[in-house]
Amino acid sequence: MTTVKSGDTIKVHYTGTLNDGTVFDSSEGREPLEFFVGGGQLIAGFDDAVVGMAVGESKTITISADQAYGQHLDELVEEVDRSQFPPNLQLALGQQLQASQDDGQDFVVTVIALTDTTVTLDGNHPLAGKELTFAISVVEIAA
């Protein structure tokens, strides 16, 4: 029986949940996710979990924050004066904005607090600091 190994291109169906059971992502109702195992396309814990699985095999795994999106870093949260934003920009909690670092590299921040004078932005991935559980089923291993 052929099993998944690093370097394979595979297709999986998956459902990702948080500790409270909230589904944060799923391939349900869509095409299966196709990726190159060991290629760094997915979080390390997911990539590692499929190695050794066979077509038709399913399992549920829990991935620590360190093997997923990392720990939540307080230094990536910043309060910014509203005057830093265009006056016609309508800001809302949960809104994602693109920002640029001093070196010109772009990154995404999320608005997590608003006052009349300030906007608090979080540069962490929304799932940073969270343990993630995935139900995974291997659909195909490409030859």
N, CA, C and O atoms as CSV, one atom per row, in Angstrom:
chain,resi,resn,atom,element,x,y,z
A,1,MET,N,N,0.847,-1.175,0.000
A,1,MET,CA,C,0.000,0.000,0.000
A,1,MET,C,C,0.899,1.248,0.000
A,1,MET,O,O,1.830,1.360,0.798
A,2,THR,N,N,0.602,2.165,-0.900
A,2,THR,CA,C,1.369,3.401,-0.996
A,2,THR,C,C,0.942,4.364,0.098
A,2,THR,O,O,-0.247,4.563,0.349
A,3,THR,N,N,1.936,4.956,0.741
A,3,THR,CA,C,1.650,5.948,1.774
A,3,THR,C,C,2.319,7.269,1.409
A,3,THR,O,O,3.262,7.308,0.618
A,4,VAL,N,N,1.818,8.338,1.995
A,4,VAL,CA,C,2.323,9.683,1.737
A,4,VAL,C,C,3.739,9.820,2.287
A,4,VAL,O,O,4.036,9.404,3.407
A,5,LYS,N,N,4.609,10.419,1.461
A,5,LYS,CA,C,5.964,10.724,1.903
A,5,LYS,C,C,6.312,12.137,1.453
A,5,LYS,O,O,5.670,12.688,0.559
A,6,SER,N,N,7.320,12.713,2.072
A,6,SER,CA,C,7.777,14.044,1.697
A,6,SER,C,C,8.145,14.031,0.214
A,6,SER,O,O,8.807,13.107,-0.259
A,7,GLY,N,N,7.718,15.047,-0.505
A,7,GLY,CA,C,7.965,15.129,-1.943
A,7,GLY,C,C,6.771,14.722,-2.783
A,7,GLY,O,O,6.753,14.976,-3.987
A,8,ASP,N,N,5.762,14.090,-2.171
A,8,ASP,CA,C,4.546,13.714,-2.900
A,8,ASP,C,C,3.628,14.920,-3.059
A,8,ASP,O,O,3.617,15.828,-2.229
A,9,THR,N,N,2.862,14.908,-4.139
A,9,THR,CA,C,1.750,15.844,-4.287
A,9,THR,C,C,0.500,15.051,-3.947
A,9,THR,O,O,0.236,14.000,-4.530
A,10,ILE,N,N,-0.268,15.576,-2.988
A,10,ILE,CA,C,-1.444,14.833,-2.531
A,10,ILE,C,C,-2.673,15.736,-2.521
A,10,ILE,O,O,-2.579,16.959,-2.631
A,11,LYS,N,N,-3.831,15.087,-2.386
A,11,LYS,CA,C,-5.098,15.797,-2.197
A,11,LYS,C,C,-5.734,15.283,-0.918
A,11,LYS,O,O,-5.785,14.078,-0.670
A,12,VAL,N,N,-6.223,16.229,-0.102
A,12,VAL,CA,C,-6.876,15.863,1.151
A,12,VAL,C,C,-8.152,16.672,1.324
A,12,VAL,O,O,-8.281,17.787,0.817
A,13,HIS,N,N,-9.084,16.083,2.050
A,13,HIS,CA,C,-10.215,16.839,2.584
A,13,HIS,C,C,-9.896,17.059,4.052
A,13,HIS,O,O,-9.292,16.203,4.698
A,14,TYR,N,N,-10.304,18.205,4.577
A,14,TYR,CA,C,-9.967,18.533,5.956
A,14,TYR,C,C,-11.020,19.455,6.556
A,14,TYR,O,O,-11.740,20.153,5.842
A,15,THR,N,N,-11.091,19.442,7.867
A,15,THR,CA,C,-11.857,20.424,8.631
A,15,THR,C,C,-10.985,20.836,9.802
A,15,THR,O,O,-10.500,19.993,10.556
A,16,GLY,N,N,-10.789,22.144,9.949
A,16,GLY,CA,C,-9.997,22.685,11.039
A,16,GLY,C,C,-10.890,23.320,12.083
A,16,GLY,O,O,-11.768,24.118,11.755
A,17,THR,N,N,-10.666,22.962,13.359
A,17,THR,CA,C,-11.479,23.514,14.445
A,17,THR,C,C,-10.576,24.043,15.557
A,17,THR,O,O,-9.430,23.625,15.716
A,18,LEU,N,N,-11.144,24.982,16.319
A,18,LEU,CA,C,-10.485,25.499,17.509
A,18,LEU,C,C,-10.878,24.633,18.702
A,18,LEU,O,O,-11.733,23.757,18.573
A,19,ASN,N,N,-10.268,24.865,19.855
A,19,ASN,CA,C,-10.560,24.061,21.047
A,19,ASN,C,C,-12.027,24.110,21.460
A,19,ASN,O,O,-12.533,23.162,22.061
A,20,ASP,N,N,-12.717,25.213,21.140
A,20,ASP,CA,C,-14.135,25.323,21.509
A,20,ASP,C,C,-15.063,24.698,20.464
A,20,ASP,O,O,-16.285,24.787,20.584
A,21,GLY,N,N,-14.475,24.057,19.430
A,21,GLY,CA,C,-15.263,23.391,18.395
A,21,GLY,C,C,-15.608,24.269,17.199
A,21,GLY,O,O,-16.190,23.781,16.230
A,22,THR,N,N,-15.263,25.549,17.245
A,22,THR,CA,C,-15.528,26.457,16.127
A,22,THR,C,C,-14.728,26.026,14.903
A,22,THR,O,O,-13.514,25.840,14.985
A,23,VAL,N,N,-15.410,25.865,13.763
A,23,VAL,CA,C,-14.732,25.534,12.504
A,23,VAL,C,C,-14.150,26.824,11.932
A,23,VAL,O,O,-14.878,27.792,11.715
A,24,PHE,N,N,-12.828,26.838,11.685
A,24,PHE,CA,C,-12.203,28.024,11.104
A,24,PHE,C,C,-11.882,27.839,9.631
A,24,PHE,O,O,-11.651,28.824,8.929
A,25,ASP,N,N,-11.861,26.593,9.139
A,25,ASP,CA,C,-11.624,26.338,7.718
A,25,ASP,C,C,-12.003,24.903,7.417
A,25,ASP,O,O,-11.897,24.024,8.273
A,26,SER,N,N,-12.449,24.677,6.181
A,26,SER,CA,C,-12.834,23.331,5.779
A,26,SER,C,C,-12.866,23.245,4.256
A,26,SER,O,O,-13.142,24.227,3.567
A,27,SER,N,N,-12.578,22.052,3.750
A,27,SER,CA,C,-12.709,21.818,2.314
A,27,SER,C,C,-14.089,21.251,1.978
A,27,SER,O,O,-14.374,20.960,0.816
A,28,GLU,N,N,-14.939,21.094,2.983
A,28,GLU,CA,C,-16.269,20.532,2.771
A,28,GLU,C,C,-17.014,21.356,1.719
A,28,GLU,O,O,-17.074,22.582,1.806
A,29,GLY,N,N,-17.579,20.668,0.730
A,29,GLY,CA,C,-18.329,21.336,-0.331
A,29,GLY,C,C,-17.437,21.934,-1.402
A,29,GLY,O,O,-17.929,22.598,-2.315
A,30,ARG,N,N,-16.133,21.710,-1.306
A,30,ARG,CA,C,-15.184,22.220,-2.300
A,30,ARG,C,C,-14.313,21.074,-2.792
A,30,ARG,O,O,-14.416,19.941,-2.323
A,31,GLU,N,N,-13.461,21.398,-3.740
A,31,GLU,CA,C,-12.476,20.426,-4.202
A,31,GLU,C,C,-11.505,20.153,-3.049
A,31,GLU,O,O,-11.295,21.022,-2.203
A,32,PRO,N,N,-10.914,18.960,-3.009
A,32,PRO,CA,C,-9.934,18.699,-1.969
A,32,PRO,C,C,-8.721,19.619,-2.127
A,32,PRO,O,O,-8.432,20.106,-3.221
A,33,LEU,N,N,-8.026,19.844,-1.026
A,33,LEU,CA,C,-6.822,20.658,-1.019
A,33,LEU,C,C,-5.680,19.846,-1.621
A,33,LEU,O,O,-5.418,18.723,-1.190
A,34,GLU,N,N,-5.000,20.413,-2.618
A,34,GLU,CA,C,-3.851,19.755,-3.236
A,34,GLU,C,C,-2.591,20.503,-2.819
A,34,GLU,O,O,-2.537,21.731,-2.895
A,35,PHE,N,N,-1.581,19.764,-2.380
A,35,PHE,CA,C,-0.327,20.405,-1.997
A,35,PHE,C,C,0.846,19.440,-2.099
A,35,PHE,O,O,0.678,18.222,-2.164
A,36,PHE,N,N,2.034,20.024,-2.112
A,36,PHE,CA,C,3.301,19.301,-2.193
A,36,PHE,C,C,3.800,19.090,-0.771
A,36,PHE,O,O,4.129,20.053,-0.078
A,37,VAL,N,N,3.859,17.843,-0.334
A,37,VAL,CA,C,4.247,17.519,1.038
A,37,VAL,C,C,5.710,17.881,1.261
A,37,VAL,O,O,6.588,17.482,0.495
A,38,GLY,N,N,5.956,18.641,2.318
A,38,GLY,CA,C,7.307,19.057,2.643
A,38,GLY,C,C,7.746,20.308,1.908
A,38,GLY,O,O,8.901,20.722,2.013
A,39,GLY,N,N,6.826,20.916,1.162
A,39,GLY,CA,C,7.164,22.091,0.359
A,39,GLY,C,C,6.968,23.414,1.069
A,39,GLY,O,O,7.206,24.473,0.487
A,40,GLY,N,N,6.531,23.369,2.335
A,40,GLY,CA,C,6.354,24.600,3.082
A,40,GLY,C,C,5.112,25.383,2.689
A,40,GLY,O,O,4.992,26.558,3.037
A,41,GLN,N,N,4.180,24.752,1.966
A,41,GLN,CA,C,2.960,25.432,1.546
A,41,GLN,C,C,1.941,25.540,2.670
A,41,GLN,O,O,1.096,26.435,2.666
A,42,LEU,N,N,2.023,24.626,3.634
A,42,LEU,CA,C,1.072,24.571,4.740
A,42,LEU,C,C,1.816,24.689,6.058
A,42,LEU,O,O,3.044,24.628,6.101
A,43,ILE,N,N,1.058,24.860,7.132
A,43,ILE,CA,C,1.698,24.911,8.440
A,43,ILE,C,C,2.416,23.585,8.699
A,43,ILE,O,O,1.972,22.529,8.250
A,44,ALA,N,N,3.521,23.656,9.422
A,44,ALA,CA,C,4.390,22.489,9.623
A,44,ALA,C,C,3.653,21.298,10.219
A,44,ALA,O,O,3.853,20.168,9.775
A,45,GLY,N,N,2.814,21.526,11.201
A,45,GLY,CA,C,2.117,20.426,11.859
A,45,GLY,C,C,1.189,19.662,10.930
A,45,GLY,O,O,1.055,18.444,11.053
A,46,PHE,N,N,0.544,20.364,10.000
A,46,PHE,CA,C,-0.351,19.717,9.031
A,46,PHE,C,C,0.486,18.909,8.048
A,46,PHE,O,O,0.187,17.748,7.766
A,47,ASP,N,N,1.527,19.531,7.538
A,47,ASP,CA,C,2.428,18.884,6.583
A,47,ASP,C,C,2.985,17.585,7.171
A,47,ASP,O,O,2.989,16.549,6.507
A,48,ASP,N,N,3.450,17.648,8.410
A,48,ASP,CA,C,4.021,16.470,9.074
A,48,ASP,C,C,2.972,15.384,9.317
A,48,ASP,O,O,3.286,14.195,9.250
A,49,ALA,N,N,1.738,15.782,9.595
A,49,ALA,CA,C,0.688,14.834,9.976
A,49,ALA,C,C,0.288,13.880,8.862
A,49,ALA,O,O,-0.125,12.753,9.134
A,50,VAL,N,N,0.405,14.313,7.609
A,50,VAL,CA,C,-0.060,13.460,6.507
A,50,VAL,C,C,0.966,12.402,6.107
A,50,VAL,O,O,0.617,11.429,5.438
A,51,VAL,N,N,2.224,12.576,6.505
A,51,VAL,CA,C,3.269,11.605,6.152
A,51,VAL,C,C,2.920,10.252,6.770
A,51,VAL,O,O,2.652,10.146,7.967
A,52,GLY,N,N,2.930,9.224,5.927
A,52,GLY,CA,C,2.613,7.872,6.372
A,52,GLY,C,C,1.157,7.483,6.196
A,52,GLY,O,O,0.801,6.320,6.386
A,53,MET,N,N,0.302,8.444,5.833
A,53,MET,CA,C,-1.113,8.116,5.610
A,53,MET,C,C,-1.301,7.506,4.215
A,53,MET,O,O,-0.513,7.767,3.306
A,54,ALA,N,N,-2.350,6.694,4.056
A,54,ALA,CA,C,-2.676,6.066,2.783
A,54,ALA,C,C,-3.974,6.667,2.233
A,54,ALA,O,O,-4.751,7.269,2.974
A,55,VAL,N,N,-4.197,6.499,0.941
A,55,VAL,CA,C,-5.441,6.955,0.325
A,55,VAL,C,C,-6.610,6.291,1.037
A,55,VAL,O,O,-6.605,5.081,1.264
A,56,GLY,N,N,-7.613,7.093,1.388
A,56,GLY,CA,C,-8.783,6.590,2.097
A,56,GLY,C,C,-8.635,6.639,3.605
A,56,GLY,O,O,-9.615,6.460,4.328
A,57,GLU,N,N,-7.434,6.877,4.087
A,57,GLU,CA,C,-7.200,6.938,5.528
A,57,GLU,C,C,-7.603,8.316,6.060
A,57,GLU,O,O,-7.414,9.340,5.403
A,58,SER,N,N,-8.156,8.306,7.257
A,58,SER,CA,C,-8.551,9.549,7.931
A,58,SER,C,C,-7.973,9.552,9.333
A,58,SER,O,O,-7.800,8.500,9.950
A,59,LYS,N,N,-7.677,10.745,9.830
A,59,LYS,CA,C,-7.261,10.875,11.216
A,59,LYS,C,C,-7.516,12.303,11.682
A,59,LYS,O,O,-7.682,13.227,10.885
A,60,THR,N,N,-7.539,12.445,12.990
A,60,THR,CA,C,-7.698,13.765,13.606
A,60,THR,C,C,-6.439,14.048,14.398
A,60,THR,O,O,-5.978,13.221,15.184
A,61,ILE,N,N,-5.888,15.238,14.177
A,61,ILE,CA,C,-4.661,15.627,14.857
A,61,ILE,C,C,-4.849,16.993,15.510
A,61,ILE,O,O,-5.639,17.816,15.047
A,62,THR,N,N,-4.116,17.214,16.582
A,62,THR,CA,C,-4.107,18.523,17.229
A,62,THR,C,C,-2.699,19.078,17.092
A,62,THR,O,O,-1.715,18.397,17.382
A,63,ILE,N,N,-2.620,20.329,16.643
A,63,ILE,CA,C,-1.337,20.976,16.362
A,63,ILE,C,C,-1.150,22.136,17.336
A,63,ILE,O,O,-2.029,22.987,17.474
A,64,SER,N,N,-0.014,22.163,18.001
A,64,SER,CA,C,0.280,23.261,18.927
A,64,SER,C,C,0.485,24.557,18.135
A,64,SER,O,O,0.773,24.536,16.939
A,65,ALA,N,N,0.330,25.663,18.825
A,65,ALA,CA,C,0.522,26.970,18.178
A,65,ALA,C,C,1.907,27.061,17.547
A,65,ALA,O,O,2.054,27.655,16.479
A,66,ASP,N,N,2.922,26.486,18.182
A,66,ASP,CA,C,4.281,26.551,17.651
A,66,ASP,C,C,4.426,25.839,16.310
A,66,ASP,O,O,5.276,26.216,15.503
A,67,GLN,N,N,3.612,24.820,16.060
A,67,GLN,CA,C,3.647,24.090,14.793
A,67,GLN,C,C,2.587,24.597,13.811
A,67,GLN,O,O,2.436,24.068,12.710
A,68,ALA,N,N,1.863,25.625,14.235
A,68,ALA,CA,C,0.816,26.207,13.380
A,68,ALA,C,C,1.235,27.632,12.997
A,68,ALA,O,O,2.108,27.809,12.147
A,69,TYR,N,N,0.627,28.633,13.609
A,69,TYR,CA,C,0.901,30.023,13.243
A,69,TYR,C,C,1.738,30.755,14.286
A,69,TYR,O,O,1.827,31.983,14.261
A,70,GLY,N,N,2.349,30.012,15.197
A,70,GLY,CA,C,3.219,30.606,16.199
A,70,GLY,C,C,2.453,31.206,17.362
A,70,GLY,O,O,1.222,31.232,17.379
A,71,GLN,N,N,3.213,31.685,18.334
A,71,GLN,CA,C,2.621,32.325,19.504
A,71,GLN,C,C,2.164,33.738,19.156
A,71,GLN,O,O,2.694,34.361,18.236
A,72,HIS,N,N,1.185,34.234,19.889
A,72,HIS,CA,C,0.735,35.617,19.723
A,72,HIS,C,C,1.804,36.519,20.320
A,72,HIS,O,O,2.180,36.351,21.480
A,73,LEU,N,N,2.300,37.480,19.532
A,73,LEU,CA,C,3.366,38.366,19.981
A,73,LEU,C,C,2.812,39.756,20.255
A,73,LEU,O,O,2.295,40.420,19.357
A,74,ASP,N,N,2.927,40.190,21.511
A,74,ASP,CA,C,2.421,41.510,21.897
A,74,ASP,C,C,3.080,42.634,21.117
A,74,ASP,O,O,2.453,43.666,20.873
A,75,GLU,N,N,4.340,42.450,20.720
A,75,GLU,CA,C,5.034,43.511,19.987
A,75,GLU,C,C,4.481,43.734,18.578
A,75,GLU,O,O,4.859,44.697,17.911
A,76,LEU,N,N,3.590,42.851,18.123
A,76,LEU,CA,C,2.948,43.037,16.813
A,76,LEU,C,C,1.602,43.749,16.934
A,76,LEU,O,O,0.874,43.884,15.951
A,77,VAL,N,N,1.277,44.202,18.148
A,77,VAL,CA,C,0.058,44.977,18.388
A,77,VAL,C,C,0.485,46.419,18.626
A,77,VAL,O,O,1.344,46.692,19.466
A,78,GLU,N,N,-0.126,47.346,17.874
A,78,GLU,CA,C,0.287,48.744,17.973
A,78,GLU,C,C,-0.922,49.667,17.905
A,78,GLU,O,O,-1.840,49.462,17.111
A,79,GLU,N,N,-0.898,50.683,18.754
A,79,GLU,CA,C,-1.928,51.712,18.733
A,79,GLU,C,C,-1.411,52.862,17.863
A,79,GLU,O,O,-0.307,53.364,18.070
A,80,VAL,N,N,-2.230,53.268,16.886
A,80,VAL,CA,C,-1.838,54.280,15.912
A,80,VAL,C,C,-2.841,55.421,15.959
A,80,VAL,O,O,-4.040,55.196,16.126
A,81,ASP,N,N,-2.355,56.635,15.813
A,81,ASP,CA,C,-3.232,57.804,15.777
A,81,ASP,C,C,-4.081,57.762,14.506
A,81,ASP,O,O,-3.580,57.452,13.426
A,82,ARG,N,N,-5.370,58.077,14.647
A,82,ARG,CA,C,-6.280,58.050,13.493
A,82,ARG,C,C,-5.829,58.968,12.359
A,82,ARG,O,O,-6.167,58.738,11.198
A,83,SER,N,N,-5.063,60.011,12.697
A,83,SER,CA,C,-4.600,60.938,11.666
A,83,SER,C,C,-3.656,60.261,10.671
A,83,SER,O,O,-3.366,60.825,9.616
A,84,GLN,N,N,-3.174,59.056,10.996
A,84,GLN,CA,C,-2.293,58.299,10.103
A,84,GLN,C,C,-3.060,57.661,8.936
A,84,GLN,O,O,-2.451,57.152,7.995
A,85,PHE,N,N,-4.396,57.691,9.001
A,85,PHE,CA,C,-5.238,57.054,7.988
A,85,PHE,C,C,-5.932,58.113,7.143
A,85,PHE,O,O,-6.203,59.212,7.627
A,86,PRO,N,N,-6.221,57.795,5.884
A,86,PRO,CA,C,-6.976,58.745,5.056
A,86,PRO,C,C,-8.318,59.062,5.719
A,86,PRO,O,O,-8.968,58.159,6.246
A,87,PRO,N,N,-8.744,60.331,5.703
A,87,PRO,CA,C,-9.974,60.719,6.402
A,87,PRO,C,C,-11.235,60.022,5.872
A,87,PRO,O,O,-12.212,59.875,6.606
A,88,ASN,N,N,-11.220,59.601,4.624
A,88,ASN,CA,C,-12.407,58.954,4.040
A,88,ASN,C,C,-12.420,57.442,4.236
A,88,ASN,O,O,-13.366,56.779,3.811
A,89,LEU,N,N,-11.382,56.880,4.876
A,89,LEU,CA,C,-11.326,55.439,5.106
A,89,LEU,C,C,-12.243,55.073,6.264
A,89,LEU,O,O,-12.062,55.547,7.385
A,90,GLN,N,N,-13.230,54.226,5.984
A,90,GLN,CA,C,-14.152,53.742,7.011
A,90,GLN,C,C,-13.524,52.532,7.693
A,90,GLN,O,O,-13.388,51.474,7.080
A,91,LEU,N,N,-13.144,52.685,8.955
A,91,LEU,CA,C,-12.515,51.599,9.700
A,91,LEU,C,C,-13.546,50.846,10.518
A,91,LEU,O,O,-14.501,51.433,11.026
A,92,ALA,N,N,-13.345,49.530,10.643
A,92,ALA,CA,C,-14.269,48.689,11.411
A,92,ALA,C,C,-13.478,47.607,12.139
A,92,ALA,O,O,-12.428,47.173,11.666
A,93,LEU,N,N,-13.982,47.176,13.284
A,93,LEU,CA,C,-13.354,46.078,14.023
A,93,LEU,C,C,-13.297,44.837,13.142
A,93,LEU,O,O,-14.267,44.500,12.463
A,94,GLY,N,N,-12.166,44.168,13.158
A,94,GLY,CA,C,-11.990,42.959,12.364
A,94,GLY,C,C,-11.525,43.221,10.943
A,94,GLY,O,O,-11.152,42.289,10.231
A,95,GLN,N,N,-11.543,44.471,10.526
A,95,GLN,CA,C,-11.117,44.821,9.172
A,95,GLN,C,C,-9.624,44.536,9.009
A,95,GLN,O,O,-8.831,44.799,9.912
A,96,GLN,N,N,-9.257,43.999,7.859
A,96,GLN,CA,C,-7.850,43.748,7.580
A,96,GLN,C,C,-7.336,44.801,6.614
A,96,GLN,O,O,-7.998,45.153,5.637
A,97,LEU,N,N,-6.143,45.297,6.910
A,97,LEU,CA,C,-5.508,46.337,6.105
A,97,LEU,C,C,-4.109,45.875,5.721
A,97,LEU,O,O,-3.484,45.088,6.432
A,98,GLN,N,N,-3.633,46.369,4.598
A,98,GLN,CA,C,-2.269,46.076,4.187
A,98,GLN,C,C,-1.385,47.232,4.636
A,98,GLN,O,O,-1.722,48.399,4.441
A,99,ALA,N,N,-0.248,46.892,5.242
A,99,ALA,CA,C,0.700,47.899,5.711
A,99,ALA,C,C,2.071,47.563,5.137
A,99,ALA,O,O,2.296,46.458,4.643
A,100,SER,N,N,2.980,48.524,5.206
A,100,SER,CA,C,4.342,48.314,4.710
A,100,SER,C,C,5.346,48.548,5.820
A,100,SER,O,O,5.212,49.480,6.613
A,101,GLN,N,N,6.352,47.690,5.869
A,101,GLN,CA,C,7.446,47.857,6.814
A,101,GLN,C,C,8.431,48.880,6.258
A,101,GLN,O,O,8.331,49.274,5.096
A,102,ASP,N,N,9.381,49.310,7.085
A,102,ASP,CA,C,10.395,50.270,6.649
A,102,ASP,C,C,11.197,49.751,5.458
A,102,ASP,O,O,11.669,50.533,4.633
A,103,ASP,N,N,11.352,48.412,5.371
A,103,ASP,CA,C,12.117,47.833,4.264
A,103,ASP,C,C,11.282,47.644,2.997
A,103,ASP,O,O,11.763,47.093,2.007
A,104,GLY,N,N,10.009,48.112,3.034
A,104,GLY,CA,C,9.136,48.036,1.862
A,104,GLY,C,C,8.321,46.768,1.769
A,104,GLY,O,O,7.486,46.642,0.874
A,105,GLN,N,N,8.541,45.814,2.676
A,105,GLN,CA,C,7.795,44.558,2.638
A,105,GLN,C,C,6.386,44.773,3.195
A,105,GLN,O,O,6.207,45.397,4.242
A,106,ASP,N,N,5.393,44.246,2.477
A,106,ASP,CA,C,3.998,44.396,2.887
A,106,ASP,C,C,3.593,43.291,3.858
A,106,ASP,O,O,4.134,42.186,3.814
A,107,PHE,N,N,2.628,43.603,4.743
A,107,PHE,CA,C,2.064,42.622,5.664
A,107,PHE,C,C,0.637,43.049,5.985
A,107,PHE,O,O,0.249,44.192,5.746
A,108,VAL,N,N,-0.135,42.119,6.529
A,108,VAL,CA,C,-1.544,42.363,6.840
A,108,VAL,C,C,-1.696,42.600,8.335
A,108,VAL,O,O,-1.101,41.894,9.150
A,109,VAL,N,N,-2.504,43.606,8.690
A,109,VAL,CA,C,-2.841,43.876,10.088
A,109,VAL,C,C,-4.360,43.854,10.219
A,109,VAL,O,O,-5.080,44.095,9.250
A,110,THR,N,N,-4.838,43.563,11.425
A,110,THR,CA,C,-6.267,43.525,11.706
A,110,THR,C,C,-6.598,44.613,12.715
A,110,THR,O,O,-5.888,44.788,13.706
A,111,VAL,N,N,-7.681,45.345,12.459
A,111,VAL,CA,C,-8.149,46.365,13.390
A,111,VAL,C,C,-8.806,45.644,14.572
A,111,VAL,O,O,-9.788,44.922,14.397
A,112,ILE,N,N,-8.251,45.847,15.790
A,112,ILE,CA,C,-8.800,45.142,16.954
A,112,ILE,C,C,-9.437,46.085,17.974
A,112,ILE,O,O,-10.122,45.632,18.892
A,113,ALA,N,N,-9.213,47.413,17.818
A,113,ALA,CA,C,-9.855,48.386,18.706
A,113,ALA,C,C,-9.882,49.744,18.016
A,113,ALA,O,O,-8.979,50.095,17.256
A,114,LEU,N,N,-10.944,50.500,18.300
A,114,LEU,CA,C,-11.124,51.833,17.714
A,114,LEU,C,C,-11.593,52.801,18.789
A,114,LEU,O,O,-12.462,52.474,19.598
A,115,THR,N,N,-11.012,53.991,18.789
A,115,THR,CA,C,-11.538,55.089,19.598
A,115,THR,C,C,-11.670,56.287,18.655
A,115,THR,O,O,-11.370,56.180,17.466
A,116,ASP,N,N,-12.111,57.408,19.180
A,116,ASP,CA,C,-12.216,58.605,18.348
A,116,ASP,C,C,-10.856,59.077,17.863
A,116,ASP,O,O,-10.770,59.739,16.828
A,117,THR,N,N,-9.786,58.750,18.590
A,117,THR,CA,C,-8.464,59.270,18.253
A,117,THR,C,C,-7.435,58.216,17.866
A,117,THR,O,O,-6.404,58.552,17.284
A,118,THR,N,N,-7.697,56.931,18.180
A,118,THR,CA,C,-6.703,55.897,17.897
A,118,THR,C,C,-7.313,54.661,17.233
A,118,THR,O,O,-8.515,54.409,17.309
A,119,VAL,N,N,-6.426,53.904,16.580
A,119,VAL,CA,C,-6.770,52.625,15.968
A,119,VAL,C,C,-5.724,51.624,16.473
A,119,VAL,O,O,-4.525,51.876,16.358
A,120,THR,N,N,-6.164,50.500,17.026
A,120,THR,CA,C,-5.226,49.475,17.472
A,120,THR,C,C,-5.177,48.382,16.412
A,120,THR,O,O,-6.200,47.813,16.031
A,121,LEU,N,N,-3.957,48.103,15.943
A,121,LEU,CA,C,-3.727,47.149,14.863
A,121,LEU,C,C,-2.952,45.941,15.395
A,121,LEU,O,O,-2.049,46.086,16.219
A,122,ASP,N,N,-3.313,44.759,14.921
A,122,ASP,CA,C,-2.651,43.517,15.320
A,122,ASP,C,C,-2.036,42.883,14.081
A,122,ASP,O,O,-2.748,42.525,13.143
A,123,GLY,N,N,-0.709,42.745,14.076
A,123,GLY,CA,C,-0.003,42.147,12.955
A,123,GLY,C,C,0.168,40.641,13.067
A,123,GLY,O,O,0.775,40.027,12.191
A,124,ASN,N,N,-0.356,40.033,14.130
A,124,ASN,CA,C,-0.309,38.577,14.274
A,124,ASN,C,C,-1.303,37.927,13.310
A,124,ASN,O,O,-2.317,38.527,12.952
A,125,HIS,N,N,-1.002,36.700,12.896
A,125,HIS,CA,C,-1.984,35.923,12.138
A,125,HIS,C,C,-3.196,35.729,13.046
A,125,HIS,O,O,-3.021,35.542,14.250
A,126,PRO,N,N,-4.420,35.767,12.511
A,126,PRO,CA,C,-5.610,35.596,13.358
A,126,PRO,C,C,-5.620,34.307,14.182
A,126,PRO,O,O,-6.286,34.247,15.215
A,127,LEU,N,N,-4.897,33.280,13.745
A,127,LEU,CA,C,-4.859,32.011,14.493
A,127,LEU,C,C,-3.590,31.860,15.329
A,127,LEU,O,O,-3.350,30.791,15.890
A,128,ALA,N,N,-2.777,32.906,15.423
A,128,ALA,CA,C,-1.559,32.845,16.242
A,128,ALA,C,C,-1.944,32.602,17.703
A,128,ALA,O,O,-2.921,33.160,18.203
A,129,GLY,N,N,-1.160,31.762,18.372
A,129,GLY,CA,C,-1.388,31.464,19.777
A,129,GLY,C,C,-2.456,30.423,20.027
A,129,GLY,O,O,-2.759,30.112,21.178
A,130,LYS,N,N,-3.034,29.878,18.965
A,130,LYS,CA,C,-4.121,28.914,19.129
A,130,LYS,C,C,-3.677,27.501,18.747
A,130,LYS,O,O,-2.941,27.297,17.782
A,131,GLU,N,N,-4.151,26.536,19.536
A,131,GLU,CA,C,-3.989,25.127,19.211
A,131,GLU,C,C,-5.072,24.796,18.180
A,131,GLU,O,O,-6.229,25.182,18.349
A,132,LEU,N,N,-4.700,24.087,17.122
A,132,LEU,CA,C,-5.628,23.783,16.036
A,132,LEU,C,C,-5.827,22.279,15.904
A,132,LEU,O,O,-4.877,21.504,16.016
A,133,THR,N,N,-7.071,21.874,15.665
A,133,THR,CA,C,-7.382,20.460,15.445
A,133,THR,C,C,-7.870,20.295,14.011
A,133,THR,O,O,-8.715,21.055,13.538
A,134,PHE,N,N,-7.327,19.295,13.331
A,134,PHE,CA,C,-7.715,19.017,11.949
A,134,PHE,C,C,-8.181,17.578,11.821
A,134,PHE,O,O,-7.525,16.656,12.305
A,135,ALA,N,N,-9.317,17.394,11.167
A,135,ALA,CA,C,-9.754,16.078,10.706
A,135,ALA,C,C,-9.305,16.017,9.254
A,135,ALA,O,O,-9.719,16.844,8.441
A,136,ILE,N,N,-8.462,15.043,8.920
A,136,ILE,CA,C,-7.841,14.941,7.589
A,136,ILE,C,C,-8.185,13.611,6.967
A,136,ILE,O,O,-8.141,12.579,7.637
A,137,SER,N,N,-8.534,13.622,5.671
A,137,SER,CA,C,-8.729,12.394,4.905
A,137,SER,C,C,-7.940,12.512,3.615
A,137,SER,O,O,-8.120,13.463,2.855
A,138,VAL,N,N,-7.058,11.538,3.366
A,138,VAL,CA,C,-6.276,11.539,2.130
A,138,VAL,C,C,-7.146,11.011,0.995
A,138,VAL,O,O,-7.710,9.920,1.081
A,139,VAL,N,N,-7.243,11.805,-0.069
A,139,VAL,CA,C,-8.077,11.473,-1.219
A,139,VAL,C,C,-7.235,10.890,-2.349
A,139,VAL,O,O,-7.669,9.970,-3.042
A,140,GLU,N,N,-6.029,11.429,-2.533
A,140,GLU,CA,C,-5.199,11.009,-3.680
A,140,GLU,C,C,-3.724,11.271,-3.393
A,140,GLU,O,O,-3.359,12.265,-2.764
A,141,ILE,N,N,-2.890,10.351,-3.871
A,141,ILE,CA,C,-1.439,10.558,-3.892
A,141,ILE,C,C,-1.054,10.518,-5.356
A,141,ILE,O,O,-1.220,9.495,-6.020
A,142,ALA,N,N,-0.534,11.640,-5.868
A,142,ALA,CA,C,-0.175,11.699,-7.290
A,142,ALA,C,C,1.074,10.866,-7.536
A,142,ALA,O,O,1.980,10.802,-6.705
A,143,ALA,N,N,1.094,10.235,-8.694
A,143,ALA,CA,C,2.237,9.380,-9.039
A,143,ALA,C,C,3.436,10.200,-9.457
A,143,ALA,O,O,4.484,9.641,-9.781
